[in-house]
């Protein structure tokens, strides 16, 4: 991610990451809810979102956290964006 687009302060970056994590989790919850058409889950962009969210975030006791670098998958298995 372009550094210039992120908040300058580390605390603000953490707040931003939590917001992104919550938004992604909410979208994935809707996509896997009972009322959603199943074909939507098979879209490549949805699978990319799901995989990217899982590798970047984790949920502990209902709190969505950005994974620390030591908890990320191996580089060969990650989806990375420029």
mmCIF file of the N, C-alpha and C atoms, coordinates in Angstrom:
data_MODEL
# 
_entry.id   MODEL 
# 
loop_
_atom_site.group_PDB 
_atom_site.id 
_atom_site.type_symbol 
_atom_site.label_atom_id 
_atom_site.label_alt_id 
_atom_site.label_comp_id 
_atom_site.label_asym_id 
_atom_site.label_entity_id 
_atom_site.label_seq_id 
_atom_site.pdbx_PDB_ins_code 
_atom_site.Cartn_x 
_atom_site.Cartn_y 
_atom_site.Cartn_z 
_atom_site.occupancy 
_atom_site.B_iso_or_equiv 
_atom_site.pdbx_formal_charge 
_atom_site.auth_seq_id 
_atom_site.auth_comp_id 
_atom_site.auth_asym_id 
_atom_site.auth_atom_id 
_atom_site.pdbx_PDB_model_num 
ATOM 1   N N  . UNK A 1 1  ? 0.848   -1.168  0.000  1.00 0.00 ? 1  UNK A N  1 
ATOM 2   C CA . UNK A 1 1  ? 0.000   0.000   0.000  1.00 0.00 ? 1  UNK A CA 1 
ATOM 3   C C  . UNK A 1 1  ? 0.894   1.231   0.000  1.00 0.00 ? 1  UNK A C  1 
ATOM 4   N N  . UNK A 1 2  ? 0.475   2.229   -0.715 1.00 0.00 ? 2  UNK A N  1 
ATOM 5   C CA . UNK A 1 2  ? 1.234   3.466   -0.753 1.00 0.00 ? 2  UNK A CA 1 
ATOM 6   C C  . UNK A 1 2  ? 1.255   4.094   0.630  1.00 0.00 ? 2  UNK A C  1 
ATOM 7   N N  . UNK A 1 3  ? 2.451   4.307   1.135  1.00 0.00 ? 3  UNK A N  1 
ATOM 8   C CA . UNK A 1 3  ? 2.597   4.884   2.469  1.00 0.00 ? 3  UNK A CA 1 
ATOM 9   C C  . UNK A 1 3  ? 1.939   6.257   2.576  1.00 0.00 ? 3  UNK A C  1 
ATOM 10  N N  . UNK A 1 4  ? 1.966   7.046   1.529  1.00 0.00 ? 4  UNK A N  1 
ATOM 11  C CA . UNK A 1 4  ? 1.443   8.406   1.602  1.00 0.00 ? 4  UNK A CA 1 
ATOM 12  C C  . UNK A 1 4  ? -0.070  8.429   1.773  1.00 0.00 ? 4  UNK A C  1 
ATOM 13  N N  . UNK A 1 5  ? -0.739  7.310   1.517  1.00 0.00 ? 5  UNK A N  1 
ATOM 14  C CA . UNK A 1 5  ? -2.197  7.266   1.677  1.00 0.00 ? 5  UNK A CA 1 
ATOM 15  C C  . UNK A 1 5  ? -2.616  6.906   3.107  1.00 0.00 ? 5  UNK A C  1 
ATOM 16  N N  . UNK A 1 6  ? -1.684  6.419   3.881  1.00 0.00 ? 6  UNK A N  1 
ATOM 17  C CA . UNK A 1 6  ? -1.979  6.011   5.248  1.00 0.00 ? 6  UNK A CA 1 
ATOM 18  C C  . UNK A 1 6  ? -1.833  7.189   6.207  1.00 0.00 ? 6  UNK A C  1 
ATOM 19  N N  . UNK A 1 7  ? -2.540  7.134   7.338  1.00 0.00 ? 7  UNK A N  1 
ATOM 20  C CA . UNK A 1 7  ? -2.336  8.174   8.350  1.00 0.00 ? 7  UNK A CA 1 
ATOM 21  C C  . UNK A 1 7  ? -0.865  8.187   8.800  1.00 0.00 ? 7  UNK A C  1 
ATOM 22  N N  . UNK A 1 8  ? -0.399  9.328   9.220  1.00 0.00 ? 8  UNK A N  1 
ATOM 23  C CA . UNK A 1 8  ? 1.011   9.461   9.596  1.00 0.00 ? 8  UNK A CA 1 
ATOM 24  C C  . UNK A 1 8  ? 1.349   8.793   10.924 1.00 0.00 ? 8  UNK A C  1 
ATOM 25  N N  . UNK A 1 9  ? 0.483   8.944   11.907 1.00 0.00 ? 9  UNK A N  1 
ATOM 26  C CA . UNK A 1 9  ? 0.747   8.394   13.242 1.00 0.00 ? 9  UNK A CA 1 
ATOM 27  C C  . UNK A 1 9  ? 0.438   6.901   13.298 1.00 0.00 ? 9  UNK A C  1 
ATOM 28  N N  . UNK A 1 10 ? 1.272   6.146   14.031 1.00 0.00 ? 10 UNK A N  1 
ATOM 29  C CA . UNK A 1 10 ? 1.085   4.694   14.148 1.00 0.00 ? 10 UNK A CA 1 
ATOM 30  C C  . UNK A 1 10 ? -0.276  4.354   14.746 1.00 0.00 ? 10 UNK A C  1 
ATOM 31  N N  . UNK A 1 11 ? -0.701  5.083   15.767 1.00 0.00 ? 11 UNK A N  1 
ATOM 32  C CA . UNK A 1 11 ? -2.000  4.826   16.397 1.00 0.00 ? 11 UNK A CA 1 
ATOM 33  C C  . UNK A 1 11 ? -3.134  5.023   15.383 1.00 0.00 ? 11 UNK A C  1 
ATOM 34  N N  . UNK A 1 12 ? -3.034  6.060   14.562 1.00 0.00 ? 12 UNK A N  1 
ATOM 35  C CA . UNK A 1 12 ? -4.051  6.305   13.534 1.00 0.00 ? 12 UNK A CA 1 
ATOM 36  C C  . UNK A 1 12 ? -4.029  5.219   12.468 1.00 0.00 ? 12 UNK A C  1 
ATOM 37  N N  . UNK A 1 13 ? -2.852  4.687   12.164 1.00 0.00 ? 13 UNK A N  1 
ATOM 38  C CA . UNK A 1 13 ? -2.745  3.580   11.205 1.00 0.00 ? 13 UNK A CA 1 
ATOM 39  C C  . UNK A 1 13 ? -3.428  2.322   11.754 1.00 0.00 ? 13 UNK A C  1 
ATOM 40  N N  . UNK A 1 14 ? -3.263  2.088   13.046 1.00 0.00 ? 14 UNK A N  1 
ATOM 41  C CA . UNK A 1 14 ? -3.904  0.934   13.677 1.00 0.00 ? 14 UNK A CA 1 
ATOM 42  C C  . UNK A 1 14 ? -5.424  1.082   13.655 1.00 0.00 ? 14 UNK A C  1 
ATOM 43  N N  . UNK A 1 15 ? -5.910  2.271   13.924 1.00 0.00 ? 15 UNK A N  1 
ATOM 44  C CA . UNK A 1 15 ? -7.356  2.535   13.877 1.00 0.00 ? 15 UNK A CA 1 
ATOM 45  C C  . UNK A 1 15 ? -7.870  2.315   12.455 1.00 0.00 ? 15 UNK A C  1 
ATOM 46  N N  . UNK A 1 16 ? -7.128  2.806   11.483 1.00 0.00 ? 16 UNK A N  1 
ATOM 47  C CA . UNK A 1 16 ? -7.504  2.629   10.070 1.00 0.00 ? 16 UNK A CA 1 
ATOM 48  C C  . UNK A 1 16 ? -7.528  1.140   9.704  1.00 0.00 ? 16 UNK A C  1 
ATOM 49  N N  . UNK A 1 17 ? -6.518  0.388   10.133 1.00 0.00 ? 17 UNK A N  1 
ATOM 50  C CA . UNK A 1 17 ? -6.462  -1.046  9.839  1.00 0.00 ? 17 UNK A CA 1 
ATOM 51  C C  . UNK A 1 17 ? -7.653  -1.772  10.469 1.00 0.00 ? 17 UNK A C  1 
ATOM 52  N N  . UNK A 1 18 ? -8.028  -1.387  11.686 1.00 0.00 ? 18 UNK A N  1 
ATOM 53  C CA . UNK A 1 18 ? -9.192  -2.002  12.323 1.00 0.00 ? 18 UNK A CA 1 
ATOM 54  C C  . UNK A 1 18 ? -10.468 -1.704  11.545 1.00 0.00 ? 18 UNK A C  1 
ATOM 55  N N  . UNK A 1 19 ? -10.590 -0.484  11.047 1.00 0.00 ? 19 UNK A N  1 
ATOM 56  C CA . UNK A 1 19 ? -11.761 -0.112  10.255 1.00 0.00 ? 19 UNK A CA 1 
ATOM 57  C C  . UNK A 1 19 ? -11.818 -0.946  8.975  1.00 0.00 ? 19 UNK A C  1 
ATOM 58  N N  . UNK A 1 20 ? -10.690 -1.082  8.284  1.00 0.00 ? 20 UNK A N  1 
ATOM 59  C CA . UNK A 1 20 ? -10.635 -1.883  7.061  1.00 0.00 ? 20 UNK A CA 1 
ATOM 60  C C  . UNK A 1 20 ? -10.985 -3.338  7.378  1.00 0.00 ? 20 UNK A C  1 
ATOM 61  N N  . UNK A 1 21 ? -10.459 -3.853  8.467  1.00 0.00 ? 21 UNK A N  1 
ATOM 62  C CA . UNK A 1 21 ? -10.754 -5.230  8.867  1.00 0.00 ? 21 UNK A CA 1 
ATOM 63  C C  . UNK A 1 21 ? -12.224 -5.445  9.167  1.00 0.00 ? 21 UNK A C  1 
ATOM 64  N N  . UNK A 1 22 ? -12.829 -4.504  9.891  1.00 0.00 ? 22 UNK A N  1 
ATOM 65  C CA . UNK A 1 22 ? -14.263 -4.607  10.208 1.00 0.00 ? 22 UNK A CA 1 
ATOM 66  C C  . UNK A 1 22 ? -15.110 -4.535  8.946  1.00 0.00 ? 22 UNK A C  1 
ATOM 67  N N  . UNK A 1 23 ? -14.762 -3.612  8.043  1.00 0.00 ? 23 UNK A N  1 
ATOM 68  C CA . UNK A 1 23 ? -15.517 -3.473  6.800  1.00 0.00 ? 23 UNK A CA 1 
ATOM 69  C C  . UNK A 1 23 ? -15.426 -4.740  5.954  1.00 0.00 ? 23 UNK A C  1 
ATOM 70  N N  . UNK A 1 24 ? -14.227 -5.293  5.843  1.00 0.00 ? 24 UNK A N  1 
ATOM 71  C CA . UNK A 1 24 ? -14.049 -6.523  5.083  1.00 0.00 ? 24 UNK A CA 1 
ATOM 72  C C  . UNK A 1 24 ? -14.815 -7.686  5.696  1.00 0.00 ? 24 UNK A C  1 
ATOM 73  N N  . UNK A 1 25 ? -14.770 -7.793  7.014  1.00 0.00 ? 25 UNK A N  1 
ATOM 74  C CA . UNK A 1 25 ? -15.497 -8.865  7.695  1.00 0.00 ? 25 UNK A CA 1 
ATOM 75  C C  . UNK A 1 25 ? -17.001 -8.711  7.490  1.00 0.00 ? 25 UNK A C  1 
ATOM 76  N N  . UNK A 1 26 ? -17.490 -7.479  7.552  1.00 0.00 ? 26 UNK A N  1 
ATOM 77  C CA . UNK A 1 26 ? -18.926 -7.245  7.346  1.00 0.00 ? 26 UNK A CA 1 
ATOM 78  C C  . UNK A 1 26 ? -19.340 -7.637  5.931  1.00 0.00 ? 26 UNK A C  1 
ATOM 79  N N  . UNK A 1 27 ? -18.533 -7.272  4.950  1.00 0.00 ? 27 UNK A N  1 
ATOM 80  C CA . UNK A 1 27 ? -18.845 -7.635  3.568  1.00 0.00 ? 27 UNK A CA 1 
ATOM 81  C C  . UNK A 1 27 ? -18.826 -9.146  3.381  1.00 0.00 ? 27 UNK A C  1 
ATOM 82  N N  . UNK A 1 28 ? -17.831 -9.802  3.919  1.00 0.00 ? 28 UNK A N  1 
ATOM 83  C CA . UNK A 1 28 ? -17.770 -11.263 3.805  1.00 0.00 ? 28 UNK A CA 1 
ATOM 84  C C  . UNK A 1 28 ? -18.937 -11.931 4.532  1.00 0.00 ? 28 UNK A C  1 
ATOM 85  N N  . UNK A 1 29 ? -19.328 -11.398 5.670  1.00 0.00 ? 29 UNK A N  1 
ATOM 86  C CA . UNK A 1 29 ? -20.493 -11.938 6.386  1.00 0.00 ? 29 UNK A CA 1 
ATOM 87  C C  . UNK A 1 29 ? -21.748 -11.862 5.529  1.00 0.00 ? 29 UNK A C  1 
ATOM 88  N N  . UNK A 1 30 ? -21.936 -10.738 4.849  1.00 0.00 ? 30 UNK A N  1 
ATOM 89  C CA . UNK A 1 30 ? -23.107 -10.586 3.970  1.00 0.00 ? 30 UNK A CA 1 
ATOM 90  C C  . UNK A 1 30 ? -23.034 -11.579 2.818  1.00 0.00 ? 30 UNK A C  1 
ATOM 91  N N  . UNK A 1 31 ? -21.849 -11.711 2.240  1.00 0.00 ? 31 UNK A N  1 
ATOM 92  C CA . UNK A 1 31 ? -21.701 -12.621 1.096  1.00 0.00 ? 31 UNK A CA 1 
ATOM 93  C C  . UNK A 1 31 ? -21.971 -14.071 1.480  1.00 0.00 ? 31 UNK A C  1 
ATOM 94  N N  . UNK A 1 32 ? -21.703 -14.446 2.721  1.00 0.00 ? 32 UNK A N  1 
ATOM 95  C CA . UNK A 1 32 ? -21.941 -15.817 3.156  1.00 0.00 ? 32 UNK A CA 1 
ATOM 96  C C  . UNK A 1 32 ? -23.234 -15.962 3.967  1.00 0.00 ? 32 UNK A C  1 
ATOM 97  N N  . UNK A 1 33 ? -24.048 -14.931 3.968  1.00 0.00 ? 33 UNK A N  1 
ATOM 98  C CA . UNK A 1 33 ? -25.314 -15.029 4.686  1.00 0.00 ? 33 UNK A CA 1 
ATOM 99  C C  . UNK A 1 33 ? -26.321 -15.833 3.871  1.00 0.00 ? 33 UNK A C  1 
ATOM 100 N N  . UNK A 1 34 ? -27.336 -16.272 4.529  1.00 0.00 ? 34 UNK A N  1 
ATOM 101 C CA . UNK A 1 34 ? -28.341 -17.144 3.920  1.00 0.00 ? 34 UNK A CA 1 
ATOM 102 C C  . UNK A 1 34 ? -29.060 -16.493 2.740  1.00 0.00 ? 34 UNK A C  1 
ATOM 103 N N  . UNK A 1 35 ? -29.268 -15.198 2.779  1.00 0.00 ? 35 UNK A N  1 
ATOM 104 C CA . UNK A 1 35 ? -30.030 -14.525 1.741  1.00 0.00 ? 35 UNK A CA 1 
ATOM 105 C C  . UNK A 1 35 ? -29.238 -14.177 0.486  1.00 0.00 ? 35 UNK A C  1 
ATOM 106 N N  . UNK A 1 36 ? -27.933 -14.384 0.509  1.00 0.00 ? 36 UNK A N  1 
ATOM 107 C CA . UNK A 1 36 ? -27.093 -14.021 -0.631 1.00 0.00 ? 36 UNK A CA 1 
ATOM 108 C C  . UNK A 1 36 ? -27.072 -15.139 -1.656 1.00 0.00 ? 36 UNK A C  1 
ATOM 109 N N  . UNK A 1 37 ? -27.164 -14.760 -2.917 1.00 0.00 ? 37 UNK A N  1 
ATOM 110 C CA . UNK A 1 37 ? -27.098 -15.745 -3.989 1.00 0.00 ? 37 UNK A CA 1 
ATOM 111 C C  . UNK A 1 37 ? -25.732 -16.436 -3.979 1.00 0.00 ? 37 UNK A C  1 
ATOM 112 N N  . UNK A 1 38 ? -25.750 -17.754 -4.032 1.00 0.00 ? 38 UNK A N  1 
ATOM 113 C CA . UNK A 1 38 ? -24.510 -18.522 -3.896 1.00 0.00 ? 38 UNK A CA 1 
ATOM 114 C C  . UNK A 1 38 ? -23.507 -18.238 -5.003 1.00 0.00 ? 38 UNK A C  1 
ATOM 115 N N  . UNK A 1 39 ? -23.972 -17.909 -6.206 1.00 0.00 ? 39 UNK A N  1 
ATOM 116 C CA . UNK A 1 39 ? -23.036 -17.680 -7.307 1.00 0.00 ? 39 UNK A CA 1 
ATOM 117 C C  . UNK A 1 39 ? -22.114 -16.498 -7.033 1.00 0.00 ? 39 UNK A C  1 
ATOM 118 N N  . UNK A 1 40 ? -22.577 -15.576 -6.168 1.00 0.00 ? 40 UNK A N  1 
ATOM 119 C CA . UNK A 1 40 ? -21.740 -14.413 -5.857 1.00 0.00 ? 40 UNK A CA 1 
ATOM 120 C C  . UNK A 1 40 ? -20.454 -14.825 -5.145 1.00 0.00 ? 40 UNK A C  1 
ATOM 121 N N  . UNK A 1 41 ? -20.537 -15.897 -4.355 1.00 0.00 ? 41 UNK A N  1 
ATOM 122 C CA . UNK A 1 41 ? -19.363 -16.377 -3.625 1.00 0.00 ? 41 UNK A CA 1 
ATOM 123 C C  . UNK A 1 41 ? -18.308 -16.966 -4.550 1.00 0.00 ? 41 UNK A C  1 
ATOM 124 N N  . UNK A 1 42 ? -18.722 -17.376 -5.732 1.00 0.00 ? 42 UNK A N  1 
ATOM 125 C CA . UNK A 1 42 ? -17.787 -18.007 -6.662 1.00 0.00 ? 42 UNK A CA 1 
ATOM 126 C C  . UNK A 1 42 ? -17.072 -17.002 -7.560 1.00 0.00 ? 42 UNK A C  1 
ATOM 127 N N  . UNK A 1 43 ? -17.398 -15.731 -7.450 1.00 0.00 ? 43 UNK A N  1 
ATOM 128 C CA . UNK A 1 43 ? -16.725 -14.719 -8.254 1.00 0.00 ? 43 UNK A CA 1 
ATOM 129 C C  . UNK A 1 43 ? -15.246 -14.633 -7.850 1.00 0.00 ? 43 UNK A C  1 
ATOM 130 N N  . UNK A 1 44 ? -14.345 -14.582 -8.822 1.00 0.00 ? 44 UNK A N  1 
ATOM 131 C CA . UNK A 1 44 ? -12.918 -14.514 -8.481 1.00 0.00 ? 44 UNK A CA 1 
ATOM 132 C C  . UNK A 1 44 ? -12.569 -13.345 -7.562 1.00 0.00 ? 44 UNK A C  1 
ATOM 133 N N  . UNK A 1 45 ? -13.176 -12.198 -7.748 1.00 0.00 ? 45 UNK A N  1 
ATOM 134 C CA . UNK A 1 45 ? -12.867 -11.042 -6.911 1.00 0.00 ? 45 UNK A CA 1 
ATOM 135 C C  . UNK A 1 45 ? -13.290 -11.293 -5.458 1.00 0.00 ? 45 UNK A C  1 
ATOM 136 N N  . UNK A 1 46 ? -14.369 -12.022 -5.257 1.00 0.00 ? 46 UNK A N  1 
ATOM 137 C CA . UNK A 1 46 ? -14.819 -12.336 -3.894 1.00 0.00 ? 46 UNK A CA 1 
ATOM 138 C C  . UNK A 1 46 ? -13.852 -13.316 -3.245 1.00 0.00 ? 46 UNK A C  1 
ATOM 139 N N  . UNK A 1 47 ? -13.392 -14.298 -4.006 1.00 0.00 ? 47 UNK A N  1 
ATOM 140 C CA . UNK A 1 47 ? -12.415 -15.254 -3.465 1.00 0.00 ? 47 UNK A CA 1 
ATOM 141 C C  . UNK A 1 47 ? -11.101 -14.545 -3.134 1.00 0.00 ? 47 UNK A C  1 
ATOM 142 N N  . UNK A 1 48 ? -10.699 -13.605 -3.965 1.00 0.00 ? 48 UNK A N  1 
ATOM 143 C CA . UNK A 1 48 ? -9.479  -12.841 -3.682 1.00 0.00 ? 48 UNK A CA 1 
ATOM 144 C C  . UNK A 1 48 ? -9.648  -12.023 -2.406 1.00 0.00 ? 48 UNK A C  1 
ATOM 145 N N  . UNK A 1 49 ? -10.801 -11.385 -2.257 1.00 0.00 ? 49 UNK A N  1 
ATOM 146 C CA . UNK A 1 49 ? -11.073 -10.630 -1.033 1.00 0.00 ? 49 UNK A CA 1 
ATOM 147 C C  . UNK A 1 49 ? -11.026 -11.544 0.187  1.00 0.00 ? 49 UNK A C  1 
ATOM 148 N N  . UNK A 1 50 ? -11.680 -12.685 0.103  1.00 0.00 ? 50 UNK A N  1 
ATOM 149 C CA . UNK A 1 50 ? -11.723 -13.632 1.228  1.00 0.00 ? 50 UNK A CA 1 
ATOM 150 C C  . UNK A 1 50 ? -10.317 -14.074 1.617  1.00 0.00 ? 50 UNK A C  1 
ATOM 151 N N  . UNK A 1 51 ? -9.532  -14.485 0.638  1.00 0.00 ? 51 UNK A N  1 
ATOM 152 C CA . UNK A 1 51 ? -8.173  -14.953 0.919  1.00 0.00 ? 51 UNK A CA 1 
ATOM 153 C C  . UNK A 1 51 ? -7.294  -13.832 1.476  1.00 0.00 ? 51 UNK A C  1 
ATOM 154 N N  . UNK A 1 52 ? -7.426  -12.649 0.901  1.00 0.00 ? 52 UNK A N  1 
ATOM 155 C CA . UNK A 1 52 ? -6.624  -11.518 1.358  1.00 0.00 ? 52 UNK A CA 1 
ATOM 156 C C  . UNK A 1 52 ? -7.003  -11.140 2.790  1.00 0.00 ? 52 UNK A C  1 
ATOM 157 N N  . UNK A 1 53 ? -8.305  -11.132 3.082  1.00 0.00 ? 53 UNK A N  1 
ATOM 158 C CA . UNK A 1 53 ? -8.752  -10.785 4.430  1.00 0.00 ? 53 UNK A CA 1 
ATOM 159 C C  . UNK A 1 53 ? -8.212  -11.800 5.439  1.00 0.00 ? 53 UNK A C  1 
ATOM 160 N N  . UNK A 1 54 ? -8.318  -13.078 5.111  1.00 0.00 ? 54 UNK A N  1 
ATOM 161 C CA . UNK A 1 54 ? -7.856  -14.127 6.033  1.00 0.00 ? 54 UNK A CA 1 
ATOM 162 C C  . UNK A 1 54 ? -6.359  -14.013 6.296  1.00 0.00 ? 54 UNK A C  1 
ATOM 163 N N  . UNK A 1 55 ? -5.594  -13.691 5.266  1.00 0.00 ? 55 UNK A N  1 
ATOM 164 C CA . UNK A 1 55 ? -4.146  -13.622 5.476  1.00 0.00 ? 55 UNK A CA 1 
ATOM 165 C C  . UNK A 1 55 ? -3.721  -12.346 6.204  1.00 0.00 ? 55 UNK A C  1 
ATOM 166 N N  . UNK A 1 56 ? -4.501  -11.286 6.135  1.00 0.00 ? 56 UNK A N  1 
ATOM 167 C CA . UNK A 1 56 ? -4.113  -10.021 6.741  1.00 0.00 ? 56 UNK A CA 1 
ATOM 168 C C  . UNK A 1 56 ? -4.736  -9.765  8.115  1.00 0.00 ? 56 UNK A C  1 
ATOM 169 N N  . UNK A 1 57 ? -5.863  -10.404 8.402  1.00 0.00 ? 57 UNK A N  1 
ATOM 170 C CA . UNK A 1 57 ? -6.584  -10.135 9.647  1.00 0.00 ? 57 UNK A CA 1 
ATOM 171 C C  . UNK A 1 57 ? -6.898  -11.429 10.386 1.00 0.00 ? 57 UNK A C  1 
ATOM 172 N N  . UNK A 1 58 ? -7.161  -11.282 11.678 1.00 0.00 ? 58 UNK A N  1 
ATOM 173 C CA . UNK A 1 58 ? -7.643  -12.405 12.480 1.00 0.00 ? 58 UNK A CA 1 
ATOM 174 C C  . UNK A 1 58 ? -8.642  -11.859 13.489 1.00 0.00 ? 58 UNK A C  1 
ATOM 175 N N  . UNK A 1 59 ? -9.501  -12.740 13.960 1.00 0.00 ? 59 UNK A N  1 
ATOM 176 C CA . UNK A 1 59 ? -10.501 -12.346 14.951 1.00 0.00 ? 59 UNK A CA 1 
ATOM 177 C C  . UNK A 1 59 ? -10.193 -13.079 16.253 1.00 0.00 ? 59 UNK A C  1 
ATOM 178 N N  . UNK A 1 60 ? -10.049 -12.326 17.314 1.00 0.00 ? 60 UNK A N  1 
ATOM 179 C CA . UNK A 1 60 ? -9.796  -12.900 18.637 1.00 0.00 ? 60 UNK A CA 1 
ATOM 180 C C  . UNK A 1 60 ? -10.850 -12.345 19.573 1.00 0.00 ? 60 UNK A C  1 
ATOM 181 N N  . UNK A 1 61 ? -11.679 -13.244 20.100 1.00 0.00 ? 61 UNK A N  1 
ATOM 182 C CA . UNK A 1 61 ? -12.759 -12.882 21.017 1.00 0.00 ? 61 UNK A CA 1 
ATOM 183 C C  . UNK A 1 61 ? -13.616 -11.754 20.458 1.00 0.00 ? 61 UNK A C  1 
ATOM 184 N N  . UNK A 1 62 ? -13.940 -11.857 19.166 1.00 0.00 ? 62 UNK A N  1 
ATOM 185 C CA . UNK A 1 62 ? -14.812 -10.899 18.520 1.00 0.00 ? 62 UNK A CA 1 
ATOM 186 C C  . UNK A 1 62 ? -14.145 -9.607  18.077 1.00 0.00 ? 62 UNK A C  1 
ATOM 187 N N  . UNK A 1 63 ? -12.843 -9.470  18.324 1.00 0.00 ? 63 UNK A N  1 
ATOM 188 C CA . UNK A 1 63 ? -12.108 -8.271  17.935 1.00 0.00 ? 63 UNK A CA 1 
ATOM 189 C C  . UNK A 1 63 ? -11.276 -8.596  16.699 1.00 0.00 ? 63 UNK A C  1 
ATOM 190 N N  . UNK A 1 64 ? -11.407 -7.772  15.672 1.00 0.00 ? 64 UNK A N  1 
ATOM 191 C CA . UNK A 1 64 ? -10.666 -7.976  14.430 1.00 0.00 ? 64 UNK A CA 1 
ATOM 192 C C  . UNK A 1 64 ? -9.335  -7.244  14.540 1.00 0.00 ? 64 UNK A C  1 
ATOM 193 N N  . UNK A 1 65 ? -8.262  -8.009  14.313 1.00 0.00 ? 65 UNK A N  1 
ATOM 194 C CA . UNK A 1 65 ? -6.912  -7.461  14.445 1.00 0.00 ? 65 UNK A CA 1 
ATOM 195 C C  . UNK A 1 65 ? -6.117  -7.685  13.173 1.00 0.00 ? 65 UNK A C  1 
ATOM 196 N N  . UNK A 1 66 ? -5.249  -6.750  12.862 1.00 0.00 ? 66 UNK A N  1 
ATOM 197 C CA . UNK A 1 66 ? -4.304  -6.914  11.773 1.00 0.00 ? 66 UNK A CA 1 
ATOM 198 C C  . UNK A 1 66 ? -3.247  -7.911  12.231 1.00 0.00 ? 66 UNK A C  1 
ATOM 199 N N  . UNK A 1 67 ? -2.935  -8.869  11.385 1.00 0.00 ? 67 UNK A N  1 
ATOM 200 C CA . UNK A 1 67 ? -1.936  -9.861  11.767 1.00 0.00 ? 67 UNK A CA 1 
ATOM 201 C C  . UNK A 1 67 ? -0.547  -9.233  11.817 1.00 0.00 ? 67 UNK A C  1 
ATOM 202 N N  . UNK A 1 68 ? 0.241   -9.588  12.828 1.00 0.00 ? 68 UNK A N  1 
ATOM 203 C CA . UNK A 1 68 ? 1.631   -9.123  12.835 1.00 0.00 ? 68 UNK A CA 1 
ATOM 204 C C  . UNK A 1 68 ? 2.402   -9.838  11.731 1.00 0.00 ? 68 UNK A C  1 
ATOM 205 N N  . UNK A 1 69 ? 3.501   -9.265  11.292 1.00 0.00 ? 69 UNK A N  1 
ATOM 206 C CA . UNK A 1 69 ? 4.250   -9.829  10.163 1.00 0.00 ? 69 UNK A CA 1 
ATOM 207 C C  . UNK A 1 69 ? 4.676   -11.270 10.404 1.00 0.00 ? 69 UNK A C  1 
ATOM 208 N N  . UNK A 1 70 ? 4.969   -11.632 11.642 1.00 0.00 ? 70 UNK A N  1 
ATOM 209 C CA . UNK A 1 70 ? 5.388   -13.025 11.920 1.00 0.00 ? 70 UNK A CA 1 
ATOM 210 C C  . UNK A 1 70 ? 4.225   -14.015 11.834 1.00 0.00 ? 70 UNK A C  1 
ATOM 211 N N  . UNK A 1 71 ? 3.002   -13.514 11.750 1.00 0.00 ? 71 UNK A N  1 
ATOM 212 C CA . UNK A 1 71 ? 1.815   -14.364 11.667 1.00 0.00 ? 71 UNK A CA 1 
ATOM 213 C C  . UNK A 1 71 ? 1.242   -14.428 10.247 1.00 0.00 ? 71 UNK A C  1 
ATOM 214 N N  . UNK A 1 72 ? 1.936   -13.824 9.289  1.00 0.00 ? 72 UNK A N  1 
ATOM 215 C CA . UNK A 1 72 ? 1.476   -13.851 7.896  1.00 0.00 ? 72 UNK A CA 1 
ATOM 216 C C  . UNK A 1 72 ? 1.888   -15.161 7.239  1.00 0.00 ? 72 UNK A C  1 
ATOM 217 N N  . UNK A 1 73 ? 1.153   -15.588 6.211  1.00 0.00 ? 73 UNK A N  1 
ATOM 218 C CA . UNK A 1 73 ? 1.563   -16.788 5.481  1.00 0.00 ? 73 UNK A CA 1 
ATOM 219 C C  . UNK A 1 73 ? 2.904   -16.550 4.783  1.00 0.00 ? 73 UNK A C  1 
ATOM 220 N N  . UNK A 1 74 ? 3.528   -17.633 4.366  1.00 0.00 ? 74 UNK A N  1 
ATOM 221 C CA . UNK A 1 74 ? 4.782   -17.520 3.615  1.00 0.00 ? 74 UNK A CA 1 
ATOM 222 C C  . UNK A 1 74 ? 4.565   -16.662 2.375  1.00 0.00 ? 74 UNK A C  1 
ATOM 223 N N  . UNK A 1 75 ? 5.587   -15.939 1.976  1.00 0.00 ? 75 UNK A N  1 
ATOM 224 C CA . UNK A 1 75 ? 5.479   -15.034 0.832  1.00 0.00 ? 75 UNK A CA 1 
ATOM 225 C C  . UNK A 1 75 ? 4.984   -15.756 -0.421 1.00 0.00 ? 75 UNK A C  1 
ATOM 226 N N  . UNK A 1 76 ? 5.368   -16.999 -0.599 1.00 0.00 ? 76 UNK A N  1 
ATOM 227 C CA . UNK A 1 76 ? 4.955   -17.750 -1.777 1.00 0.00 ? 76 UNK A CA 1 
ATOM 228 C C  . UNK A 1 76 ? 3.467   -18.055 -1.787 1.00 0.00 ? 76 UNK A C  1 
ATOM 229 N N  . UNK A 1 77 ? 2.806   -17.947 -0.640 1.00 0.00 ? 77 UNK A N  1 
ATOM 230 C CA . UNK A 1 77 ? 1.379   -18.257 -0.535 1.00 0.00 ? 77 UNK A CA 1 
ATOM 231 C C  . UNK A 1 77 ? 0.517   -17.006 -0.420 1.00 0.00 ? 77 UNK A C  1 
ATOM 232 N N  . UNK A 1 78 ? 1.127   -15.854 -0.204 1.00 0.00 ? 78 UNK A N  1 
ATOM 233 C CA . UNK A 1 78 ? 0.388   -14.622 0.012  1.00 0.00 ? 78 UNK A CA 1 
ATOM 234 C C  . UNK A 1 78 ? -0.088  -13.995 -1.275 1.00 0.00 ? 78 UNK A C  1 
ATOM 235 N N  . UNK A 1 79 ? -1.154  -13.248 -1.148 1.00 0.00 ? 79 UNK A N  1 
ATOM 236 C CA . UNK A 1 79 ? -1.610  -12.368 -2.225 1.00 0.00 ? 79 UNK A CA 1 
ATOM 237 C C  . UNK A 1 79 ? -1.096  -10.988 -1.846 1.00 0.00 ? 79 UNK A C  1 
ATOM 238 N N  . UNK A 1 80 ? -0.186  -10.467 -2.638 1.00 0.00 ? 80 UNK A N  1 
ATOM 239 C CA . UNK A 1 80 ? 0.375   -9.144  -2.369 1.00 0.00 ? 80 UNK A CA 1 
ATOM 240 C C  . UNK A 1 80 ? 0.015   -8.223  -3.530 1.00 0.00 ? 80 UNK A C  1 
ATOM 241 N N  . UNK A 1 81 ? -0.205  -6.983  -3.196 1.00 0.00 ? 81 UNK A N  1 
ATOM 242 C CA . UNK A 1 81 ? -0.546  -5.982  -4.196 1.00 0.00 ? 81 UNK A CA 1 
ATOM 243 C C  . UNK A 1 81 ? 0.544   -4.933  -4.226 1.00 0.00 ? 81 UNK A C  1 
ATOM 244 N N  . UNK A 1 82 ? 0.775   -4.337  -5.379 1.00 0.00 ? 82 UNK A N  1 
ATOM 245 C CA . UNK A 1 82 ? 1.794   -3.298  -5.452 1.00 0.00 ? 82 UNK A CA 1 
ATOM 246 C C  . UNK A 1 82 ? 1.425   -2.075  -4.638 1.00 0.00 ? 82 UNK A C  1 
# 
